[in-house]
C-alpha cells in the first residue's frame, strides 16, 4: 500500500514559472543559444574542447536538427549534455535517432516543454519519494528549506551528465533506454540515500547544497556499482503515478480554496488549469500512440518469426527427403557391391 501519511508534511510549491530560463525557439535565437552552449558542454573533454572543432560541430548539427524536428521544445539548456553523451558513443545520424527515441518513446521531451510543469511535478515526486524512503534526510533538508529544485533539476535535465563521471553517466543512459525516465528518480534516491550520513553532518543551506552539487558527484567505482544495483532493485512506478495525481489534486485545492482574486483572474486560473488538463490528455494520447506503435512492431516481429519458422520447416522437410533419398541410394550401392562379391559396410560419419 502506498504511503500517504507524509502528504500534509511535504511542502507544495505554489509558484509556477511561466517563463523558464534556457528556453528558445528553433529559429535564429535558438541557433545563437545552441552556439553559446557548445563551449559549456563537456568543456574539458578532448572531443568537445576545441572551439568549433569536430565535436562541437557535430553537437551543433544534432541540436539544431532536433530543434527543427520538435518546434514545441526547440532547444532547452540541458539537452546539449544529453546529445553530447550520445555523440561520444555513435555517429551523428545514430545519435539523432537515439535522441528521438529518448525524447519521444521514453518520454523525456515532456520535461523540456515551455511551461516546465512536468519538471515541477518531478521535483514534487522526488520530494515525496525522499519522504517515503529516507525520512530523516527529508526532514533535515526541509528544516533548511532545501527542495529538490535547488539541486536535482540539472540531474533530470541532463540525465546526470553535467556533474557526474562519464562512465557512470553511460550506465545511467543504458538504464534510461531500458526503463525510461523513472530511472532518474531511482538514481537520485540511491545517491541521496547512500550519502545521507555525510549530508546530515552539514548544518546550513549553503554547505548542504554545495555538498550535493560538488562533492556527491565524485563517485568511486564501488559507489557506482552499488547505485546501479539499487536502481534495478527499486520499483517506484506506482508511487510516481500516485504522486503525480496528488500534485494535480493539490493544485485543484489551491484553485478551489478561498480566494481574493477577481473574476477575470479566477477565469485566467481556470483557463490555465484547463490548458494543463488538455496537455495531460495529449500526453496520454501520445503514450497510447507509442504503445500502439510498439504493439505493431511486436506483431510484425512475431509475424516475421512465424514466416521464418515456415521457411525453416520447408527446408527441414526438403532436407529430410534428401536424406531419405541418399539412404536409398546407399542401400542400392551396397546391394550392387554385394552382387559383385564385394562386402562393404557404410557407417555414417
N, C-alpha and C positions, 0 to 999 in steps of 0.2 A: 504494500500500500504506500502511496506517495505521502511524503511528509508535508503537511501544510501548517504545522504549528509555528513556523517561523515567518509566516506571511506578514503578520502585523508588525514584526520587528525589522523586516527588511525595508530599507529606505527606498522610496519610489521617486525617481527623478521626474518632477512635474514639468521640467523645461524641455521643450522640443526645438532643436535647431532647424531652422528653415533655410539657412544659408551655410551649409557645411564648408569648411576650408578644403582646398585641394580639389575642387570640383570644376571641371572645364568641359566645354563642348568640343566636338570633333573638328571644329573649324580652325582658323588661323591661331586663335587664342590657345586652343588645345595643343596645337603644334608647338607653340612657344613654351608652354608649360612642360611638355614632354622633353624638349631640348634642355630646359633648365634642370630637370630631374635626372638627366643622363649622368651628370657628374656626381650626383648624390647617391647613385645606386651602386653598391659594392665598390666604393672609390678606391679601396686598397687591393682589389682583386686584379691580377695581371690582365685578364681578358677585358675588363671594363675600365681600367685606369687611364688608358691613353685617350686624350680628348679627341672625339670623333674618330676613334680608331675602329677596328673591325667589330669589337664587342659593342661599343656604343651605337654604331650604325645599325647593327642587327637589332639591338634593343629598340631603337627609334622605329625601324621598319615594323617590328612586331606590335608595338604600342599604337602606332599610327593606324595600322591595318585593323586592329581590334576596335579602335575608336570609330572607324568608319563602318565597321560591321554592326556595332551596338551604339547608335546615337544617343540612346537614353542614358547610358552610363558614360559614354565618351571616354575621357581619361580622368582617373582619380588617383591621387597620391597613394602609394602603396602597391598599385598594380605593377609598377616598374620592377619591384623586387620579385613578385611572383613570376613575371615574364623573364627576369634575369636568371632565376633558378632554372627555368625550363631551357633557356639558351645554353646554359652550361652543360646540358646533357644531350642536346639534339640540335638538328638544323632549324633554320627559321620556319620553314614550312611545317615541320613536325611540331615545333613549339607553338605555332599558331593553332594547329588542330588540337593540341593538348590544352591550350588556354581556353579555347571554345568549350572543350569538354568540361573543364573545371568550372567555368563560369555558368554554363547552361545546364549540363547534365548533373553536375554535382551541386549546383545551386549557389555558387559563390557570388554571382553577379548581384544578388539581392542586397548584399551589404554595401555595395558601391553605388546604389541608386541615389539620385539627387537629394531625396529627403532624409536619407540615412536612418530611417525609422528601424529598419532591420538591425542595424548596428546597435541602436539603443536597446532594442529587445534583447539582443545577445548579451549586452552588458548586464541587463536585469537578470537574465537567465543564469549568467555566471555568478552573480551575487547570491542568488537563491541556492545554487549548487554548492557554493562555498559554505553557506549556512547549514546545508544538509551534511556535507562530508567533513568539513573542518570548522566546527563551531567556534573553537577557541580562537583560531586565526581570524575568522569572520568578525568576531566581537572586537578583537584587537584593531582590525582595520576600521571598523565602524566607529570605534572610540576616537580614532584620529581623523574621522571623516574622509576616509580614503575609499572611494568606489572604484570598481573595475575600469571605468573610463579613464582614470588617471594613469593606468599602467598597461591595461590589456588591449586597448583599441589598436595599437600597432601590431600586436600579435595576430589579431583577426584580419586586419587589412593587408598584412604582408605574409601571412602564414608563417610567422616567426622568423622570416628571412632577414629582417632588418637588424636584428640584435643577436641572433644565436649562431653557433658554428654551422658552416655549410654542410658538414657531414650529418649533423643532427637534423638540419632542415630537409635534407634529401630524404631522410627516413620519414619525416612528417609528411612530405609530399607523396611518398609511396602510400601512406595510410589515407591521405586525402583522396587519392584516386580509388582506393578500395572502399572507404566508408563515407566519404563526403565531409561536409563542414562540421559534423558532430565531433570529428577528431580534434578540432581546435579547442573545444571545451575540455575534452579529456586530457589533452596535453597540458593545458593551463591548470587544471585541477591537480594533476600529478606533480607539476613543477612547484606550485604553491604549497601543496601538502608536504612534499619532501623537504622543502626549505622552511617549514613552519618554525622549528626551534630557533633558527637564525633570525627570521623576521620578527619573532616575538621579543628578541633582545633589543630591538630598536624602539625608541620611545617618543619619536616625534614624526610628523608628516614627512618632512624633507628627507630624513635619513631612511625611512621605510621605503618611500618611493624610489629614492636613489639606489637602495639595495636591490629592489625588484627589477629596476631598469638596467642597472650596470653590473651588479655582482652576480645575480641569479643566472643570467645567460651564459656565464663561463662554466659550462658543463664539462665534467670529465667523462671518460668512456663508460665507467661503471654507472654513473648517474643517467647517462643517455640510455643505456640498455634497460635500466630499471624503469625509466619513464615509458619506453616503448612497450615493455611487458605489461605495465599497469594499464596502458591505453587499450590493449587488446582484451584485458580482463574486465573493463568497465562496460556497463550498459546503462546509458542515461537517456535513451531516446524518448521514453515515456515521460520522464521528468521535463525534458526540453519542451515537449508538446504541452504539458500541463502549465508550465511557467509562461509560455507564450500566450496561452489563453488567459492566464492570470493577469498578465501585463495589460491586455486589452480590456479586461473586466475593470481593473483599477483605473484605466483611462476613462472608461464609461462612467465610473463612480464619480470621478472628478468633474465630469461634464454634468452629471445629474444632481450634484450636490448644490447647496445654497450658493448663489452667485449674485454679484453686484453688476454683472455685465449688462450692457444694453441689449436690446433685441437684435440689433444688427451684428453685435459682437457674438451673441449667442448663435445667431444664424451662421456666422462665419465658422464658429467652432463645430457646429453640426455638419456643415459642408465639408470641413476638414476630416471629420470622423467618417462621413460617407465616402470621401475620397480614399481614406485608408481601407475601408471595407471593400471598396471596388478593387483596390490594388491587391488585397488579400484574395479576392475571387480570381483575379488574373494570375496570381501566384499559384493558386490551387489548379487552375486550368493548365498552366504551364507544366506543373508537376504531373498532371494526368496525361498530358501530351507526351512528356518524356517517358512515362510508364508505358503508354501505348507503343511508343517507338521501340522501347526495349522488348516488349512482348512480340512485336512484329519481327524484330531481329532474331529473337529466340525461336519463334515459329519458323522463320526462314532457315535458321541454323539446323533445327530439327528436321525440316523437310530435306535439307541438303544431306544430312546424315542418313535419312531413310533412302534417298536416291543412291547414296554411296553403298548402302547395305545391299540394295537391289543389284547394283552393278557387281559387287563382290560375290553375291550369290550366283549370278550368271557365270562369272569367271570360275567359281568353285565347281559348278556343275560341269562346265566345259573341261576343267582340269580332271575331274573325276572320270568323265567319259574318255578323255585322252589316256588316263591311267589304265582304264579298263581295256582300251584298245591295245595299249602297249603290252599289258599282261597277256592278252590273247595272242599277240604276235610272238611273244617269248615262248608261249606254250607250243605254238606251231613250229618254231625253230627247234625247240627241244625234241619234238616228235620227229622232225626231219633228220636231226643228228642221230637219234636213236635208230631210225630206219637204215642209216648208213653204218651202223655198228659203233657209233661214237657216243660214249657216255659223258654227259656234261650236266652238271647241276648248277643252275643260276641262283645266286643269292644276292638280293638287293643290298646295295651299299648303304 
